[in-house]
């Protein structure tokens, strides 16, 4: 594309921006772009005018050089490290791109076009900003002087409808047996905490697991930046709000959690626990709002519990550490730990039950993925099996895997092992009981 056309696009963009505040005819932005090109570039060929309209739309309304990347469905994340370096994540792997911005000013213009429709602003006085696009994508901006090599822009994209459990099974995040087990846990109203590192897919897995919540329940979701796309008919979505430029109007996740308790929720889904709201969430879960879901940054199930304890202690409430531990033990049932592998795949590598011990709370590993092989703890704890059986009521959309619609465990055939993990584990438990039971002819 000729430099003359590039310069003309820049000149027309300046005119379009200056005239934006003077338009009163109600014409949309695309119509104004087309009219300006026809008026100022009528001597160009149709092909050149079409190219000019595209350039002008990208620079005045879109995200400039980033538009082709955001139009690529294989791109999960776009990372702009200054005007001359743009990286993307595809299928969990990072790769550089030939995309660049002409100058730091051009990159700042793109950032302004992202934030302006959201009512957000970033400048040297407030050089950090988090925002959410209309499609749910998450945006983070860092400006100089904090960013030493120029403005930094990170855009994490999300599917409009999220991912279903079947899609997670297809991409290898969950095995079919593990998916069935976790689905039974959600239907049985166990409280699940999804842990993992940054970019491990916690929110995606949380959204998929939420699809197992029965359609007749009222769900309240609370997020810092709304990303979840639940498919049930009765979902209430709440989103935190940062303070305005004057420092007023902030609404924290902690306030939203407190308010959610007055909204008659059957389930509370907190997108991520990051601060003092952990205490309010634990209090809610310990007072009858079981079956809720949340995520936390952690490197293992045990670390996830310690992190929730630490976050709860940040709530400026003078509770003894032992009392907070009791809250954690009574509120959370299972920790689902996820990890991003070196090849970019995101996989659930552990599921642990929260248990009380002499030294406080701990975790009992129920499932682990080691060396590519899934290992289940045999047998499942009796109290956990009892809750899963109670959750497999006939009114549910589907009974828990390995359980008959009437409640008792499905009988296991000796010549062919059951397909579902719960049935296999229950069969192993019955065999173990039979092996240790006293025989009638014993002296």
C-alpha positions in Angstrom: 0.0 0.0 0.0 1.5 3.4 -1.0 2.8 5.9 1.5 0.6 8.5 -0.1 -2.5 6.5 0.8 -1.2 6.1 4.3 -0.7 9.8 4.7 -4.1 10.6 3.3 -5.7 8.2 5.8 -3.9 10.0 8.6 -5.1 13.4 7.4 -8.7 12.2 7.0 -8.6 10.6 10.4 -7.7 14.0 12.0 -10.6 15.6 10.2 -13.0 12.9 11.2 -11.9 13.2 14.9 -12.3 17.0 14.8 -15.7 16.8 13.2 -17.0 14.0 15.5 -18.2 16.5 18.1 -20.0 18.6 15.5 -22.1 15.9 13.9 -25.8 16.3 14.7 -27.3 14.4 11.8 -27.3 11.0 13.6 -25.3 9.3 10.9 -23.3 6.4 12.2 -19.5 6.3 12.1 -19.3 4.0 9.1 -21.5 6.3 7.1 -19.4 9.3 8.1 -16.2 7.5 7.0 -17.7 6.6 3.6 -19.0 10.2 3.0 -15.6 11.7 3.9 -13.8 9.4 1.5 -16.2 10.1 -1.3 -15.9 13.8 -0.8 -12.2 14.1 -0.3 -10.9 11.3 -2.5 -13.4 11.1 -5.4 -10.5 11.0 -8.0 -9.1 7.7 -6.7 -10.2 4.4 -8.2 -12.8 2.3 -6.6 -10.2 -0.1 -5.3 -8.1 2.7 -3.8 -11.2 4.3 -2.2 -12.1 0.9 -0.6 -8.6 0.5 0.7 -8.8 4.1 2.1 -12.1 3.4 3.8 -10.7 0.3 5.5 -7.6 2.2 6.6 -9.6 5.1 7.9 -12.1 2.9 9.7 -9.2 1.0 11.4 -7.4 4.2 12.5 -10.4 6.3 13.5 -12.8 3.7 14.9 -10.9 0.4 15.2 -7.6 -0.7 16.7 -5.4 -0.1 13.7 -2.8 -2.8 13.0 -4.4 -5.0 15.7 -7.6 -5.5 13.8 -6.4 -8.5 11.7 -5.1 -10.2 14.9 -8.4 -9.7 16.7 -10.3 -11.0 13.7 -8.3 -14.3 13.8 -10.3 -16.8 15.9 -7.1 -18.8 16.7 -5.6 -15.8 18.7 -6.4 -16.1 22.4 -4.3 -13.1 23.6 -2.6 -10.1 22.1 0.4 -8.5 23.8 1.7 -5.1 22.6 5.1 -4.4 24.1 5.6 -0.9 22.8 5.0 0.3 19.3 7.4 -2.0 17.6 6.7 -5.4 19.2 3.4 -7.3 19.2 3.1 -10.9 20.3 0.1 -13.3 20.3 -0.9 -16.5 22.0 -2.3 -19.3 19.8 -3.3 -22.6 21.4 -1.4 -21.7 24.5 1.9 -20.8 22.8 3.4 -17.4 22.4 4.6 -16.2 19.0 5.9 -12.8 17.6 4.0 -11.1 14.8 5.1 -8.7 12.1 2.5 -6.2 13.3 3.9 -2.8 14.5 2.6 0.6 15.2 4.1 3.6 13.3 4.8 5.5 16.5 4.1 5.6 20.2 1.4 8.2 19.4 -0.4 5.7 17.1 -0.4 3.1 19.9 -1.7 5.6 22.4 -4.5 6.5 19.9 -5.5 2.8 19.7 -5.5 2.6 23.5 -7.7 5.7 23.7 -10.2 4.2 21.1 -10.4 1.1 23.3 -11.1 2.9 26.6 -13.2 5.9 25.4 -16.4 3.9 24.8 -16.0 2.3 28.2 -15.8 5.6 30.0 -12.3 4.9 31.1 -9.2 7.0 30.8 -5.5 6.4 31.3 -2.7 9.0 31.4 0.6 9.8 33.2 -1.3 10.7 36.4 -3.1 7.3 36.3 -1.0 5.0 34.2 -2.7 1.7 35.0 -6.1 0.6 33.7 -8.2 -2.6 33.6 -11.2 -2.7 31.4 -13.6 -5.0 29.6 -14.6 -4.8 25.9 -18.2 -5.4 24.8 -17.4 -8.9 23.7 -16.1 -9.8 27.2 -12.4 -9.5 26.3 -10.2 -8.2 29.1 -7.9 -5.3 28.5 -4.9 -4.1 30.6 -2.9 -0.9 29.9 0.3 0.3 31.4 1.8 3.7 30.3 5.1 5.3 30.9 6.8 6.2 33.2 5.8 2.8 34.7 6.3 1.1 31.3 9.9 1.8 30.3 9.8 0.8 26.7 6.6 2.5 25.7 2.9 1.8 26.3 1.9 -1.8 27.1 -1.4 -3.2 26.0 -2.7 -6.7 26.7 -6.0 -8.0 25.3 -7.2 -11.4 26.5 -10.1 -12.7 24.4 -13.0 -14.9 25.5 -15.5 -16.9 23.5 -18.9 -15.3 23.4 -20.5 -18.4 24.7 -17.6 -19.8 26.7 -16.6 -23.5 26.4 -18.9 -26.4 27.2 -17.7 -29.5 29.2 -17.7 -31.5 26.0 -15.3 -29.0 24.4 -13.0 -29.2 27.4 -13.0 -33.0 27.1 -12.3 -32.7 23.3 -9.3 -30.4 23.9 -7.9 -32.6 26.6 -8.4 -30.3 29.6 -10.6 -32.9 31.3 -11.0 -36.6 30.8 -14.5 -37.8 30.2 -14.5 -39.6 33.5 -13.3 -36.6 35.4 -15.8 -34.4 33.7 -18.6 -36.7 34.8 -17.3 -36.8 38.4 -17.1 -33.0 38.6 -20.5 -32.6 37.1 -21.9 -34.9 39.8 -20.2 -32.8 42.4 -21.7 -29.6 41.1 -25.2 -31.1 40.9 -24.8 -32.4 44.5 -24.1 -28.8 45.6 -20.5 -29.3 46.6 -18.5 -26.0 46.7 -15.7 -26.1 44.2 -12.6 -23.8 44.2 -10.7 -23.8 40.9 -7.0 -23.0 41.4 -4.1 -22.5 39.0 -1.6 -20.0 37.7 -2.1 -17.0 35.4 -3.4 -18.2 32.0 -4.0 -21.7 33.1 -7.7 -21.6 32.1 -9.4 -21.3 35.5 -12.2 -19.0 34.3 -12.9 -21.2 31.3 -13.1 -24.3 33.4 -15.3 -22.5 36.0 -17.7 -21.5 33.2 -17.9 -25.0 31.9 -18.5 -26.5 35.3 -21.3 -24.0 35.9 -23.3 -25.6 33.1 -24.0 -28.5 35.4 -26.0 -26.3 37.7 -29.7 -27.2 37.3 -31.7 -24.7 35.2 -34.2 -24.0 37.9 -31.8 -22.4 40.3 -31.1 -18.6 40.7 -27.4 -17.9 40.1 -25.6 -14.7 41.0 -22.2 -14.1 39.3 -19.7 -11.6 40.8 -16.6 -10.5 38.8 -14.1 -7.8 38.6 -14.5 -7.8 34.8 -17.4 -9.8 33.6 -16.2 -12.8 31.6 -18.5 -15.7 32.5 -21.3 -16.6 30.1 -23.6 -18.9 32.0 -26.3 -20.6 29.9 -29.0 -21.1 32.6 -32.2 -19.0 32.2 -32.0 -17.4 35.7 -28.6 -15.7 36.0 -27.9 -12.3 37.6 -24.6 -10.8 36.7 -22.8 -8.3 38.9 -19.5 -6.4 38.0 -17.3 -4.4 40.3 -16.7 -0.7 39.4 -13.5 1.2 39.9 -13.3 4.7 41.3 -13.9 7.6 39.0 -11.2 10.2 38.1 -12.4 12.1 41.2 -11.9 9.0 43.4 -15.6 8.4 44.0 -18.1 5.7 43.1 -15.9 2.6 43.6 -17.9 -0.6 44.2 -15.7 -3.5 45.3 -16.2 -7.3 44.9 -16.6 -7.5 48.6 -19.6 -5.1 48.6 -21.1 -7.1 45.8 -20.7 -10.4 47.7 -22.5 -8.8 50.7 -25.2 -7.5 48.5 -25.6 -10.9 46.7 -26.7 -12.4 50.0 -29.8 -10.2 49.9 -30.7 -11.3 46.4 -32.0 -14.8 47.3 -29.3 -16.7 45.4 -29.3 -20.5 45.1 -25.7 -20.3 44.0 -23.0 -17.6 44.1 -20.2 -17.7 41.5 -17.3 -15.4 42.2 -15.1 -15.1 39.2 -11.9 -14.8 41.2 -11.0 -14.2 44.9 -8.3 -11.6 45.2 -8.8 -9.7 48.4 -10.8 -9.3 51.5 -14.0 -10.5 49.8 -12.7 -14.0 50.6 -14.0 -13.6 54.2 -17.5 -12.6 53.1 -17.5 -15.4 50.6 -16.5 -17.9 53.2 -19.1 -16.6 55.6 -21.8 -16.9 52.9 -20.8 -20.5 52.0 -20.8 -21.5 55.7 -24.2 -20.1 56.2 -26.2 -22.3 53.8 -25.1 -21.0 50.3 -23.4 -24.3 49.4 -22.7 -25.4 45.9 -21.0 -22.2 44.9 -18.0 -21.8 42.6 -14.9 -19.6 42.5 -11.3 -19.4 41.4 -8.0 -18.4 43.0 -4.4 -18.0 41.9 -2.3 -20.9 43.5 0.3 -23.5 42.6 -1.4 -26.5 44.2 -4.6 -27.4 46.1 -2.9 -27.0 49.5 -1.5 -23.7 48.5 -5.0 -22.6 47.3 -6.4 -23.1 50.8 -3.5 -21.2 52.3 -4.1 -18.3 49.9 -7.8 -18.1 50.7 -6.9 -18.0 54.4 -4.4 -15.2 53.7 -6.9 -13.2 51.6 -9.6 -13.6 54.3 -7.2 -12.2 56.9 -6.9 -9.1 54.7 -10.5 -8.2 55.4 -9.6 -5.9 58.3 -11.7 -8.0 60.7 -9.9 -9.1 63.9 -10.7 -12.8 63.5 -8.2 -15.4 65.0 -6.4 -17.4 62.4 -7.9 -20.6 63.8 -11.4 -19.2 63.2 -10.6 -18.4 59.6 -9.3 -21.9 59.1 -12.5 -23.3 60.4 -14.4 -21.1 58.0 -12.3 -22.4 55.1 -12.8 -26.0 56.2 -16.6 -25.6 56.5 -17.0 -23.6 53.2 -15.0 -25.4 50.6 -15.4 -29.0 49.6 -13.2 -29.6 46.6 -10.2 -27.9 45.0 -9.8 -28.4 41.3 -6.2 -27.5 40.2 -5.4 -26.6 36.7 -2.0 -26.1 34.9 -0.8 -24.9 31.6 1.7 -27.4 30.2 4.8 -26.6 28.3 3.2 -27.4 25.0 0.4 -24.9 25.7 -2.3 -27.3 26.7 -4.3 -26.5 29.8 -5.2 -29.5 31.9 -6.8 -30.3 35.2 -4.0 -32.1 37.1 -5.5 -32.6 40.6 -8.7 -32.7 42.4 -8.5 -32.7 46.2 -11.0 -32.8 49.0 -10.8 -30.4 51.9 -10.5 -32.2 55.2 -10.0 -31.4 58.9 -7.0 -32.8 60.7 -5.3 -32.5 64.1 -3.0 -29.8 62.7 -5.9 -27.8 61.1 -7.2 -28.2 57.6 -5.6 -30.1 54.7 -6.4 -31.7 51.4 -6.9 -35.4 50.5 -6.0 -36.1 46.9 -8.9 -37.8 45.0 -7.5 -37.5 41.5 -4.1 -36.7 40.0 -2.6 -36.6 36.5 1.0 -37.7 36.6 3.1 -38.6 33.6 0.0 -38.4 31.4 -1.7 -41.1 33.5 -4.8 -40.5 35.6 -4.8 -41.9 39.1 -7.9 -42.0 41.4 -7.9 -42.5 45.1 -9.7 -45.8 45.9 -12.1 -45.9 47.5 -13.8 -42.5 47.6 -14.6 -41.3 51.1 -17.9 -42.5 52.3 -19.2 -39.0 53.2 -18.4 -37.8 49.7 -20.2 -40.7 48.1 -23.2 -40.1 50.3 -23.4 -36.5 49.2 -23.1 -37.5 45.5 -25.9 -40.0 45.9 -28.1 -37.4 47.6 -27.5 -35.1 44.7 -28.5 -37.6 42.1 -32.3 -36.9 42.6 -34.7 -37.9 39.8 -35.6 -34.3 39.3 -32.1 -33.4 38.2 -31.4 -33.2 34.4 -29.2 -36.4 34.7 -28.2 -38.6 37.6 -24.6 -38.5 38.9 -22.3 -40.8 37.0 -22.3 -44.3 38.4 -25.5 -43.7 40.3 -28.9 -45.1 39.4 -31.9 -42.7 39.2 -33.2 -44.2 42.4 -30.0 -43.1 44.4 -28.0 -46.3 45.2 -24.8 -46.9 43.4 -25.2 -48.7 40.1 -24.1 -52.4 40.4 -20.7 -53.2 39.0 -20.3 -56.2 36.8 -17.3 -58.4 37.6 -16.6 -59.3 34.0 -16.5 -55.7 32.7 -15.5 -52.7 34.8 -18.0 -49.8 34.9 -17.2 -46.9 32.5 -17.8 -44.1 35.1 -15.2 -43.4 37.8 -17.8 -43.3 40.6 -19.1 -46.7 39.7 -15.6 -48.1 39.5 -14.6 -46.6 42.8 -17.8 -47.8 44.5 -17.2 -51.3 43.2 -13.7 -51.2 44.6 -15.0 -50.1 47.9 -17.5 -53.0 48.0 -14.8 -55.5 47.2 -12.6 -54.0 49.9 -15.4 -54.3 52.5 -16.1 -57.9 51.4 -12.4 -58.8 51.8 -12.2 -57.6 55.4 -15.7 -58.7 56.5 -15.6 -61.6 59.1 -16.6 -64.9 57.6 -19.6 -66.8 59.1 -17.5 -70.0 59.5 -14.6 -68.1 61.2 -13.9 -69.5 64.8 
